[in-house]
Each structure stands twice: as structure tokens, then as C-alpha cells.
Amino acid sequence: MTSSDTSGIYLNTPAFFSIDNFVTQSTVGVEELSNATNLSLFPNPANQYAILNYESNLVTELNVTISDITGKEIQHQSTQTSVGNNTLKLNIEALESGVYFVSISDGKNSKNIKLIKL
């Protein structure tokens, strides 16, 4: 950066720049779960059980994985969904207190929800 207001090699006026009309052309990452909507996990924080509620617009199999904060898989469960409202009860009683991530996947897309175990 250059400036007309210098003292030797140093700028006296702070240098800055700005970007206008910034538009992204593509997205990076994993597609969010498209066939299951209105996902909710409660209670959160939880002690013994967490209930996963979701609405599905397809009949498909969902894989639910609970991982610790290092990414290590702690628990895995598969369930068959039906069109409409679905409920899955997750037994977390054996987990130690801490932060976990519940990953819901239909094989193509996934979604992660943070779960706090008391």
C-alpha cells in the first residue's frame, strides 16, 4: 500500500481497503439434510435421554451418530423414516458429561446438532 502522507518509509495515515458488491459464486461444504426438515433435539442440555424430532418428505433410512468433540464416534443408530413427523429417542445415560455432536445423515446429506450432556 502506498500513501502521499508518509514519514520516510512509514505511512502516517492508516491504510485500508474495501470491497463492494461481493458475491460468492459457489458454496463449499456438505449439503444440509434435504429430506428431513424441522429438526429439533430436546431437552438440550440433557441427562438420560434426548429426543430427536424431524419431519420427513421421503421414506428413507436415517443414520444418527453421536460423536465427542474430537470427532470420535460414541454411538450409532439407524432408523427408518416415514413421510411426516418422526421421533427418535436417544439414550445418552452412559455418556460422560460434556459436549457432543449428533450427526443425522440420509447417505447423501447430513446435519450436525450440538448436544450438551449433564
Secondary structure as UniProt FT lines:
FT   STRAND          6..7
FT   TURN            8..9
FT   STRAND          10..11
FT   STRAND          36..42
FT   STRAND          49..56
FT   STRAND          61..68
FT   TURN            69..70
FT   STRAND          73..80
FT   STRAND          84..91
FT   TURN            93..94
FT   STRAND          98..105
FT   STRAND          110..117
//
